[in-house]
């Protein structure tokens, strides 16, 4: 590799890294920067790199994208794009369309997934070992989260009864993002040899902050999902792999203890009522019971392709209840909006993760959250999830 090629590869890598950094917690800015960065990077690859390096780089990138995960993500995009042809409510997101999967969300998923793949492909040309590439990747994502965490902290100083929501502006989305950071870093620690290096100390800090982030968002779905994910992680390590040392057992038990302690000690969780959890979910049960009436009027076309955004939202609004502005269940949400085909094409990837041999904890968390929330369908949640999938797959490959 010539000196000129080396400089250009570093320039492309920096553009990809900055794009990832911005897209995770500054989606509105990062999305356009990432698009601009990809265009500039493509120009450099096409016109400035040497032919040998260009061919090698393109071959490696296409090879990394030639996976089953890429196929499922492409299926999500195609399904949303197809529905958008018939219902323009799927096209763009606005303040009235926040919880409805649309083209912008699907585009962001593909973009952030491609950026993550490109990050690891390019890192090999910078002579990074896999361990170093993963370390830099998780540092980039963790740093983005920590900055957003302190942004939430600053808002808590002047907002009373504030549920932390980060730059997303939604506590449930923030709770999902915090949980993803927490689970991913726990998984990273379980597969790497721990040393008291700068990166590991920073990762420990990010892990602790992400746990606080989940708790301060007061999202019951994420709280329950995270607790079950940690439990499944611990049980799998103990009885299946039989490779969990005392340090890691203590770490998992400590976090479980902190979760329980803060849950029962935090007044905003309990609301001075022993039946707070029940009261929280009762309106959702009432809403789900109404779905029988809606399904009874379904035609075959509705069953296969759904009602679309406008008609389904109108039906929810007809119930005239503040609790019923959305379903609080991702599977219901997808079925009534997209129909059976949309439900399968947009949720099959989550079940693939759930039945994975190495992403089981993440799959359990997502299944629980999907049953009690729809925030998984919003761009900020999806971006982080699909950004982490390539990294966690590579973490597993170190075994």
C-alpha positions as CSV (number, residue, x, y, z in Angstrom):
1,X,0.0,0.0,0.0
2,X,1.4,3.4,-1.0
3,X,1.6,6.3,1.3
4,X,-1.1,8.0,-0.6
5,X,-3.4,5.0,-0.4
6,X,-2.7,4.7,3.3
7,X,-3.7,8.3,3.9
8,X,-6.9,7.9,1.8
9,X,-7.9,4.8,3.8
10,X,-7.4,6.6,7.0
11,X,-9.6,9.5,5.7
12,X,-12.4,7.1,4.7
13,X,-12.2,5.3,8.0
14,X,-12.4,8.5,9.9
15,X,-15.5,9.6,7.9
16,X,-17.2,6.2,8.6
17,X,-16.3,6.4,12.3
18,X,-17.6,10.0,12.7
19,X,-20.8,9.0,10.9
20,X,-21.4,6.1,13.3
21,X,-20.7,8.3,16.3
22,X,-23.2,10.9,15.2
23,X,-25.9,8.5,14.0
24,X,-26.4,6.7,17.2
25,X,-27.5,9.5,19.5
26,X,-27.7,12.5,17.1
27,X,-29.7,10.8,14.4
28,X,-31.1,13.9,12.7
29,X,-27.6,15.4,12.2
30,X,-25.7,12.1,11.8
31,X,-28.0,10.7,9.0
32,X,-27.2,13.5,6.6
33,X,-23.5,13.6,7.6
34,X,-23.3,9.9,7.1
35,X,-24.9,10.2,3.6
36,X,-22.4,12.9,2.8
37,X,-19.5,10.9,4.2
38,X,-20.5,7.8,2.1
39,X,-20.7,9.9,-1.1
40,X,-17.2,11.4,-0.4
41,X,-15.8,7.9,0.5
42,X,-17.3,6.4,-2.6
43,X,-15.7,9.2,-4.7
44,X,-12.3,8.5,-3.1
45,X,-12.6,4.8,-3.6
46,X,-13.6,5.2,-7.2
47,X,-11.3,7.9,-8.5
48,X,-8.3,8.3,-6.0
49,X,-7.4,4.8,-4.7
50,X,-5.1,2.6,-6.7
51,X,-6.9,-0.1,-8.7
52,X,-5.5,-3.0,-6.7
53,X,-6.6,-1.5,-3.4
54,X,-10.0,-0.5,-4.7
55,X,-10.7,-4.0,-6.0
56,X,-9.6,-5.6,-2.8
57,X,-11.6,-3.2,-0.6
58,X,-14.8,-3.6,-2.6
59,X,-14.4,-7.4,-2.6
60,X,-14.0,-7.4,1.2
61,X,-16.9,-5.1,1.8
62,X,-19.2,-7.2,-0.4
63,X,-18.1,-10.4,1.3
64,X,-18.8,-8.9,4.7
65,X,-22.3,-7.9,3.5
66,X,-23.0,-11.3,2.1
67,X,-24.7,-12.7,5.2
68,X,-28.1,-13.8,6.3
69,X,-28.4,-10.7,8.5
70,X,-28.0,-8.4,5.5
71,X,-30.8,-10.3,3.8
72,X,-33.2,-9.9,6.7
73,X,-32.4,-6.2,7.0
74,X,-33.0,-5.7,3.3
75,X,-36.3,-7.5,3.7
76,X,-37.4,-5.0,6.3
77,X,-36.5,-2.1,4.0
78,X,-38.4,-3.7,1.0
79,X,-41.5,-4.4,3.1
80,X,-41.7,-0.8,4.4
81,X,-41.0,0.6,0.9
82,X,-43.7,-1.6,-0.6
83,X,-46.3,-0.4,1.9
84,X,-45.2,3.2,1.3
85,X,-46.3,2.9,-2.3
86,X,-49.9,2.5,-1.2
87,X,-49.8,4.6,2.0
88,X,-47.8,7.8,2.0
89,X,-48.0,7.8,5.8
90,X,-45.1,5.4,5.8
91,X,-42.8,7.8,3.9
92,X,-41.7,10.3,6.5
93,X,-41.7,10.8,10.2
94,X,-43.4,13.7,11.9
95,X,-44.7,14.6,15.3
96,X,-48.0,12.8,14.6
97,X,-46.2,9.8,13.2
98,X,-43.6,9.0,15.8
99,X,-44.4,5.4,16.6
100,X,-45.1,4.3,13.1
101,X,-42.5,2.4,11.1
102,X,-41.7,4.3,7.9
103,X,-39.2,4.7,5.1
104,X,-36.9,7.0,7.1
105,X,-36.5,4.4,9.8
106,X,-35.9,1.7,7.3
107,X,-33.3,3.8,5.5
108,X,-31.5,4.5,8.8
109,X,-31.4,0.8,9.6
110,X,-29.6,0.0,6.4
111,X,-27.3,3.0,6.6
112,X,-26.1,2.3,10.1
113,X,-25.7,-1.4,9.4
114,X,-23.6,-0.7,6.3
115,X,-21.5,1.8,8.3
116,X,-20.7,-0.8,11.0
117,X,-19.8,-3.3,8.3
118,X,-17.6,-0.8,6.6
119,X,-15.9,0.1,9.9
120,X,-14.7,-3.4,10.4
121,X,-13.7,-4.0,6.8
122,X,-11.6,-0.8,6.7
123,X,-10.0,-1.5,10.0
124,X,-8.2,-4.5,8.5
125,X,-6.5,-2.2,6.0
126,X,-5.2,-0.2,9.0
127,X,-3.5,-3.3,10.4
128,X,-5.9,-3.4,13.3
129,X,-6.3,-6.8,14.9
130,X,-9.9,-7.9,15.5
131,X,-9.6,-7.3,19.3
132,X,-8.4,-3.7,18.6
133,X,-11.2,-3.1,16.0
134,X,-13.8,-4.2,18.5
135,X,-12.2,-2.1,21.3
136,X,-12.3,1.1,19.1
137,X,-15.8,0.3,17.9
138,X,-17.3,-0.1,21.4
139,X,-15.3,2.9,22.6
140,X,-16.9,5.0,19.8
141,X,-20.4,3.8,20.6
142,X,-19.9,4.1,24.4
143,X,-18.5,7.6,24.1
144,X,-21.5,8.7,22.1
145,X,-23.8,7.3,24.8
146,X,-21.9,8.9,27.7
147,X,-22.1,12.3,26.1
148,X,-25.9,11.8,25.7
149,X,-26.0,10.5,29.3
150,X,-24.6,13.8,30.6
151,X,-27.0,15.7,28.4
152,X,-29.8,13.9,30.2
153,X,-28.2,14.6,33.6
154,X,-28.0,18.3,32.8
155,X,-31.7,18.3,32.0
156,X,-32.5,16.6,35.3
157,X,-31.2,19.6,37.2
158,X,-33.9,22.0,36.1
159,X,-36.8,19.7,35.1
160,X,-39.0,18.4,38.0
161,X,-40.1,14.8,37.8
162,X,-38.0,14.3,34.8
163,X,-37.8,10.9,33.1
164,X,-34.4,10.8,31.4
165,X,-34.8,10.7,27.6
166,X,-31.5,11.7,26.1
167,X,-31.4,13.4,22.7
168,X,-34.2,11.1,21.5
169,X,-36.7,13.0,23.6
170,X,-38.5,9.8,24.6
171,X,-37.8,7.9,27.9
172,X,-38.7,4.5,26.5
173,X,-36.4,4.9,23.5
174,X,-33.6,6.1,25.9
175,X,-34.2,3.1,28.1
176,X,-33.8,0.7,25.1
177,X,-30.6,2.5,24.1
178,X,-29.2,2.3,27.6
179,X,-30.1,-1.4,27.9
180,X,-28.5,-2.1,24.6
181,X,-25.3,-0.4,25.7
182,X,-25.4,-2.3,29.0
183,X,-26.0,-5.8,27.5
184,X,-23.4,-5.3,24.8
185,X,-20.7,-4.2,27.1
186,X,-21.5,-7.1,29.5
187,X,-21.2,-9.4,26.6
188,X,-18.0,-7.8,25.5
189,X,-16.5,-8.2,29.0
190,X,-17.5,-11.9,29.0
191,X,-15.6,-12.7,25.9
192,X,-12.4,-10.6,26.5
193,X,-9.6,-10.9,29.0
194,X,-10.0,-8.1,31.5
195,X,-7.1,-5.8,32.2
196,X,-7.0,-2.4,33.9
197,X,-6.5,-0.5,30.7
198,X,-8.0,2.9,29.8
199,X,-10.5,1.4,27.5
200,X,-11.8,-1.2,30.0
201,X,-12.1,1.4,32.7
202,X,-14.1,3.6,30.4
203,X,-16.3,0.6,29.4
204,X,-16.9,-0.1,33.1
205,X,-17.9,3.5,33.6
206,X,-20.2,3.4,30.5
207,X,-21.8,0.1,31.8
208,X,-22.5,1.7,35.2
209,X,-23.9,4.9,33.5
210,X,-26.1,2.8,31.2
211,X,-27.6,1.0,34.2
212,X,-28.5,4.4,35.8
213,X,-29.9,5.5,32.4
214,X,-32.3,2.5,32.3
215,X,-33.5,3.2,35.9
216,X,-33.8,7.0,35.4
217,X,-36.0,6.5,32.3
218,X,-38.6,4.6,34.5
219,X,-39.5,2.3,31.6
220,X,-41.0,-0.9,33.1
221,X,-40.6,-2.9,29.9
222,X,-36.9,-2.2,29.7
223,X,-36.5,-2.8,33.4
224,X,-38.1,-6.2,33.3
225,X,-36.4,-7.1,30.0
226,X,-33.0,-6.2,31.3
227,X,-33.4,-8.2,34.5
228,X,-34.5,-11.3,32.6
229,X,-31.6,-10.8,30.1
230,X,-29.1,-10.7,32.9
231,X,-30.6,-13.7,34.5
232,X,-30.5,-15.7,31.2
233,X,-26.9,-14.6,30.7
234,X,-25.9,-15.8,34.1
235,X,-27.7,-19.1,33.9
236,X,-26.4,-19.9,30.4
237,X,-22.8,-19.2,31.5
238,X,-23.1,-21.4,34.6
239,X,-24.9,-24.4,33.2
240,X,-24.1,-24.4,29.4
241,X,-20.7,-23.0,28.9
242,X,-19.5,-23.6,32.5
243,X,-16.9,-21.0,32.0
244,X,-18.0,-18.2,34.1
245,X,-15.4,-17.2,36.7
246,X,-16.1,-15.8,40.2
247,X,-15.4,-12.2,39.1
248,X,-18.1,-12.3,36.4
249,X,-20.6,-14.1,38.6
250,X,-20.1,-11.4,41.2
251,X,-20.5,-8.6,38.5
252,X,-23.8,-10.0,37.3
253,X,-25.2,-10.5,40.8
254,X,-24.1,-7.0,41.8
255,X,-25.9,-5.5,38.9
256,X,-29.0,-7.6,39.7
257,X,-28.8,-6.4,43.3
258,X,-28.5,-2.8,42.3
259,X,-31.5,-3.1,39.9
260,X,-33.6,-4.5,42.7
261,X,-32.4,-2.0,45.3
262,X,-33.0,1.1,43.2
263,X,-36.3,-0.3,42.0
264,X,-37.7,-0.6,45.5
265,X,-36.1,2.5,46.8
266,X,-37.1,4.9,44.0
267,X,-40.4,6.6,44.8
268,X,-41.1,7.4,41.2
269,X,-41.2,3.7,40.5
270,X,-43.6,2.8,43.3
271,X,-45.8,5.9,43.3
272,X,-46.6,5.1,46.9
273,X,-48.7,2.2,45.8
274,X,-48.1,-1.5,45.9
275,X,-50.3,-1.9,42.9
276,X,-48.4,0.6,40.6
277,X,-47.3,-2.1,38.2
278,X,-50.8,-3.4,37.9
279,X,-52.2,0.0,37.3
280,X,-49.5,0.7,34.7
281,X,-50.5,-2.3,32.6
282,X,-54.3,-2.4,33.0
283,X,-55.0,0.3,30.4
284,X,-53.0,-1.8,27.9
285,X,-55.0,-4.9,28.7
286,X,-58.2,-3.0,28.0
287,X,-56.9,-1.8,24.7
288,X,-55.8,-5.3,23.7
289,X,-59.3,-6.6,24.5
290,X,-60.7,-4.1,22.0
291,X,-58.7,-5.7,19.2
292,X,-61.3,-8.5,18.9
293,X,-63.8,-6.0,17.6
294,X,-61.3,-4.7,15.1
295,X,-60.3,-8.1,13.8
296,X,-63.9,-9.2,13.4
297,X,-64.3,-6.6,10.6
298,X,-61.1,-7.5,8.8
299,X,-61.2,-8.5,5.2
300,X,-58.7,-10.9,3.7
301,X,-56.7,-7.9,2.3
302,X,-56.6,-6.3,5.8
303,X,-55.4,-9.6,7.3
304,X,-52.6,-9.9,4.8
305,X,-51.6,-6.2,4.3
306,X,-53.0,-4.5,7.4
307,X,-55.0,-1.3,7.8
308,X,-52.2,1.2,7.1
309,X,-51.3,4.0,9.3
310,X,-54.2,6.4,8.8
311,X,-57.0,4.0,9.3
312,X,-55.4,2.3,12.3
313,X,-54.6,5.6,14.0
314,X,-58.1,6.8,13.4
315,X,-59.4,3.7,15.1
316,X,-57.2,4.2,18.1
317,X,-58.2,7.9,18.4
318,X,-61.9,6.8,18.3
319,X,-61.4,5.2,21.7
320,X,-60.9,8.7,23.0
321,X,-58.4,7.7,25.6
322,X,-54.9,9.2,26.3
323,X,-53.7,5.7,27.1
324,X,-54.6,4.5,23.6
325,X,-52.4,6.6,21.4
326,X,-50.6,3.5,20.5
327,X,-50.7,-0.2,21.3
328,X,-47.8,-0.7,23.7
329,X,-47.2,-4.0,21.9
330,X,-44.9,-4.2,18.9
331,X,-46.5,-7.3,17.4
332,X,-50.0,-5.9,17.6
333,X,-48.6,-2.7,16.1
334,X,-47.0,-4.4,13.2
335,X,-50.0,-6.7,12.5
336,X,-52.6,-3.9,12.4
337,X,-50.4,-1.5,10.5
338,X,-48.7,-3.9,8.0
339,X,-50.8,-7.1,8.2
340,X,-49.5,-10.7,8.5
341,X,-46.8,-10.2,5.9
342,X,-45.5,-7.1,7.5
343,X,-45.5,-8.7,10.9
344,X,-43.4,-11.6,9.7
345,X,-41.0,-9.6,7.6
346,X,-40.4,-7.0,10.3
347,X,-40.1,-9.2,13.4
348,X,-38.4,-12.4,12.1
349,X,-35.0,-10.8,12.7
350,X,-35.8,-10.3,16.4
351,X,-36.8,-14.0,16.7
352,X,-33.6,-15.0,14.9
353,X,-31.6,-13.1,17.6
354,X,-33.8,-14.7,20.3
355,X,-32.9,-18.2,19.2
356,X,-29.3,-17.4,18.6
357,X,-26.7,-19.4,20.5
358,X,-24.7,-16.3,21.4
359,X,-27.2,-13.3,21.4
360,X,-29.8,-15.0,23.6
361,X,-29.7,-12.3,26.3
362,X,-30.3,-9.6,23.7
363,X,-33.1,-11.6,22.2
364,X,-34.9,-12.1,25.5
365,X,-34.6,-8.4,26.3
366,X,-36.1,-7.5,22.9
367,X,-38.9,-10.0,23.2
368,X,-40.0,-8.6,26.6
369,X,-39.8,-5.0,25.4
370,X,-41.7,-5.9,22.2
371,X,-44.6,-7.4,24.2
372,X,-45.1,-4.2,26.2
373,X,-43.8,-1.3,24.1
374,X,-43.5,-0.1,20.5
375,X,-40.4,2.0,20.9
376,X,-38.4,-0.7,19.1
377,X,-39.9,0.6,15.9
378,X,-38.5,4.1,16.2
379,X,-35.3,5.0,14.4
380,X,-33.0,5.7,17.4
381,X,-33.7,2.3,18.9
382,X,-33.3,0.4,15.7
383,X,-30.1,2.3,14.7
384,X,-28.2,1.2,17.8
385,X,-29.5,-2.3,17.6
386,X,-28.5,-2.9,14.0
387,X,-25.2,-1.1,14.5
388,X,-24.3,-3.5,17.3
389,X,-25.2,-6.7,15.5
390,X,-22.1,-6.9,13.3
391,X,-19.9,-6.1,16.4
392,X,-21.5,-8.7,18.6
393,X,-21.2,-11.3,15.9
394,X,-17.4,-10.6,15.7
395,X,-17.1,-10.7,19.5
396,X,-18.6,-14.2,19.3
397,X,-16.1,-15.2,16.5
398,X,-13.3,-14.8,19.0
399,X,-14.2,-18.0,20.8
